[in-house]
Amino acid sequence: MSFNTFGRVLRFSTWGESHGPAIGAVVDGCPPGLSLNERDIQPFLDKRRPGTSKFTTQRQEPDQVRILSGVFEGKTTGTPISLMIENVDQRSKDYGDVAKAYRPGHADYAYDAKYGFRDYRGGGRSSARETASRVAAGAVARLVIPEVSILAYVSAIGGDAIDMDHFDADEIGKNPFFSPDSWAAARWEKSVDAARKDGSSLGAVVECVATGVPAGWGAPLYAKLDSELASAMMSINAVKGVEIGDGFAAASLRGEQNADPMRPGENGSPEFLANHAGGVAGGISTGQPVRIRVAFKPTSSILIPVDTITREGETSEIVTKGRHDPCVGIRGVPVVEAMMALVLADQKLLHRAQCG
């Protein structure tokens, strides 16, 4: 069996391959009566779109979305919303060597071991191309949670982190790295370009903050808000780690340091003096900002020769030709935002179903 669907009440399934005729998503469980058209989705896809700078893959895809079902007279009908994005700039010939040998760090061998064969053209379903479908679905999810604001940004590339004293949200849309620190963006321009010219790649960390999430979303055990977020983020191609709140840093703190003290606030709600928990306690939102960090590995497709084996098990060496991101985490920003929106929308509907 294959698992291509995520969510419990608001569910979405993605389909298509990197070098197929199209990719897309089907969003089911969306409440009826919400205003939706392609213009509501396109801006998010434009943020993820390839070929926008020399720091991303030069594959030229317009990523124009079409709504095929689930919308009538500009309103969602409550039936499945089908979204399609055509692929227009495939170059399958670039992957001739990949058909013969496995790319280390990529999913080539694992797919072959599971299915007995694989779509070597850009990696098929293992390609980051699939994430465009998630971004389109995430735009629909945002309509379900108008009370929530979601902001993601790159906080580190190649181990070089931003300085929070230089944080400026207005800077995020002004540079190709989605960086809130203009000084860091200037440094990354040099480091990412150097990796690109070397035929190599760099990893990155994406941080995401959701504000306006009310207290009460989530569940105590098997639908914890933080476990659903971790699962959603780990499902993104190239993600190797997720932290919520202080994450691993919490393991080095004492109990009194890690606590989020409270005092009486307005309307009977507490005022928190810290947010080490990242807005989630016991699997349920506290009303504080939900904070998450996502670690993206370096792009596995590189021009530097790497030892590998062929499908027949013979020693080989591979250089991955074609057009690849020197830092795939850069375009991970809108994908992380989309998965945050999809999880929160699903949790809102779950909460409403149980608690009214």
N, C-alpha and C positions, 0 to 999 in steps of 0.2 A: 504494500500500500504506500501511497505517497501523501504527504501532508502539505497542502498548499493553502490552508485556511487558518485564519487566526481570529480569536474573539469568541465571545459567548452569546451576547445578545446582538451587539453590532458586530457582524462577522464580515470579513473580506477574504476573497480568494484571488491570488494573482495567477496569471497564465502567460505563456509565451517564452521564447528564447531570444538570446542576444542577437542572433543572425536570422531569425525567422521573419516572416512578413510583418508581424505586429506583436506587441505585448499589451497587457491590460489587467484590469481588476474588476471583480464583481463585488459590490458592497450590498450586503443583505441586513435587514433589521433596522434600517434608517427610518426614523419616524416620518410620517407623511406631513405634507404641508410646508416644508422648508423650501425657501427660495434657492434654486440651484441652476446654473448654466455653466458653459465651458469657461466663461470669463472668471468665474469664482475659483476655478481650479488652475488655470494657466499660469498665474504669477508664481505659484509654488513650484511648478514644473520648470519654469524659466530659471529659478534659482539653482536647480539641480542639473540643468541642461549641460551637456558636454560642449567642448569647443569654445567656451566663453573667454578663455585666457590661455597663455602658454603654460600655465600651471595645472591644466587639466588635460585629459585626452582630447586629441584634435578631431575625433569623430564628430561629424557635423549632423546632428539630429535636431530638427525643429521641436520635437516632442509636443506636437499639437494634439490635444486630447479631444476625443469625440464621445459624447454621451449617447449610448445606443438604446438605453431603456431606463425605466424607473422614474422618468421625469415627464410631466405633462403640463403644458402651459406655464413653464417656469417653476413648477413646484414638484417636490418629491411626492411620489404616490404611495410609498410604503412597500413597494415591490422592489425586487433586485435592481440595483443601479449598475449597469454595465458600462465600463469605461475602456476605450481603446486608444492606443498610441502606435502609430505606424513606425516601423523601422525603415529608414530611407538611405542610410549610408553604411551598409555592411560591406566589409572586404574580407570575405571568407578565405580568399587565397593566402592571406597573411598567416593562416594557421595550419599550413601544410606540415610543418615540422611538429606541431603539437599533436597531430594525428598519429605520429609514429612514436613519440616519447612523452613522458609525463613531465609537467612543470612542477618542480619542487615548491611546496608551500601553497600550491593551488589544489583544487578539488579533483584534478584529473584522475589520479589513481583511485581515490576513494569512490568516485562515481563508477569507475570501471569495475571495482571490486563488488559494488552493490548491484549494479544493473547488468553487467556483462558487456556493455558497450556504452559509449558516451557521445554527446554532441560536442566535438572539439572546436567548433566555430565560435571562438570567443568564450568558450566555457558553457554555452547553453544556459541552463537555469542557474549555474553557479556564478554567472557574470553579474557585476554590479548594475548592469543594464536593467535587471529586474526591479531595482529599487524605484525606478520611475513610476511603476504601478503603485507602489506603496505611497508615494508622494501624492498621486492623484486620489487614492482612497483617503489619505489623511486630510485632504482639503474638504472632502465630504464630512469627515468626522468633526472638523472644526465647527460646522454648522450646528452640531448637536450640543456643543459646549461654548456658547457665546460668552458666558461669564468668565471664561478662562483665557489668559494670555500666555502664549508659549514663545520663548525666545531661546535659540541655540546659537552657539558660536564655537569657534576653534580656540581652545585654551593652550594648546601646545603642539608643536610640530618637531619631530626629531629630537624630543627631549628638551626643547627650548620653550619655556612656558611664558605666558603673558604676566605682566605685573599688574595685580589688581588695583594698585594705586593709580594706574593709568586707564582703568576701565571706563569706556565711553560707548554706551549702546549705539549712539549715532554713527560710530565708526564702522560698525559691523557691515553695513551695506555699501561702504565706500572703498573697500579693498577686495581683491579676489580671494582672500583667505577667510572671510567672515570673521575677522579679528576685531575685538573691541579695544585693542591696544595698537595704536598706529606704529609705535616703536617696534613692537614684536613683528608686525606685518612687514616692516622694512627689512628686518633681519631674515624673516622667512623667505622673502623674495630672493635673497641671495642663496640661502641654503637649499630651497626647493629647486631653483634653477640649476644649481651645481649638481644636484642629484640627477636631474633630468638630462643634463649634458653628459653625465657619466653613464647614462643608461640604467641608473638605479632608481630607488624610491625611498620615501620616508614615511614613518607612521605618524599618527596624530591623535590628540584627545579632543573630543567634542563634549562640551558641557551644555546642559539644557535645563531651563528653569520654567516651571509653570506656575503662574500666580493666579489667584482667584479660585483655586480649588477649595470648595467648602469642606469642613470637617465631616467625616462619615463615609466617604467613598472607599470601597475596598471590603475585605472580609477577613476574619481572624486567621483562617488557616489556608485553604486550598485555592482561594482566589485573592490572595493578598495583593494589595496595590503594588507593593514593591516587587513581589515575585512576578507579577504580570509584566511590570516594566522591564525587569531583568530579562525575562523570556523574550519580550518584544525586541529589545535592543540586541540581544545575543543572536537573534535570527537574521540580523542585517549582515550582508556579505562583508567579510574582512574584520568584523568585530571580535575581539579576543578578551575583553574585560569590561565589566560594568560596576560602578560604585554608586551607591545612593547615600546622600548626606555626606558625612565624613568618610564613609567607606572603610578602606583598610586602615586609614589613619586612626580610626576609633579604637583599634586594637592596642594602640600605644598610650591610650588615655586612662586616667583613673575615673571611677564612677562619677565623682562630683564634677569632673571636667567634661564628661560626656553628656551629663544631664542637660535637659532643656528647661531651665527654671521658668515658672509661671507666676504671674500676679494677676489680680483682678483687672479685667479690661472692660470695654464698653459692651452694653447689651448682654451682660452675663457671660460673655466669652472670655477666655483667658488671653492675656498678653504674654507671649513667649519672649524670653530674654536671649534665646539662642536657638539655633536650628541644626544641631549636629545630626539629628535623625533624618534630615532631608524632607521634612513634611509628612513623614509616614511613621506611625507607631502601632505596633501590633498588627500590621498589615492594613491599617485604616488611615486615611488622610486626617491630619490634625487641623487643617485650615491654614497652615503655613505654606510658603512656596515649596513646591516639590522640586528637588534638585537631584540631578543625575549626571554622571560622567561616563563617557563611552570611549573605550580605547580601540583605535583602528590600527591594524598591523600595516607594515609597508606593502605596497602593491607587489604581488608575487610575480607578475609578468614583467621581466626586466631584460635589458639587452646585454647584461654581463653574463658570460657563460657559467652555467651551474651543472655540476655532476648530476646525472639522473640514470634511469633505465628505460629501455624501450618496452613496448607491450609484451614482447617476447622474453623480457627479463635480461636483456643484454646491456652491458655498460654503454653509456652514451653521455653526451653533453648537449645542453639545449640553450639556445638564445631565443627569447620570445620576440618575434617581430610584430609589427602592427602599431596601433595607437593606444597608449595606456596612460593612466594617471600617474604622475610621479609622486602624488600623495593623495590616495583615494579618500582619506578622511576629510579633505576639504569639501568635496561634494556630499559628504555624509551629513552635513549640517541640516539641510532640509529633510533628509530621510529620518534623522533622529527626531526632529520636530513632528514629522508625520506619525511616527510610531507612538510618540507621547500623546498626540491627539487621539489616535485610535484607541489606545488603552484607556484614557480618561473618559472618552465618550462611552465606551463599553461599560466602564465602572459606574458612570452616572446612571445608565439605563438599568444596570443590575441593582443599584441602590434604590432606584424608583420602584422597581418591580417588587422588592421585598418590603421597603419602608414607606412607600407611597409618596 
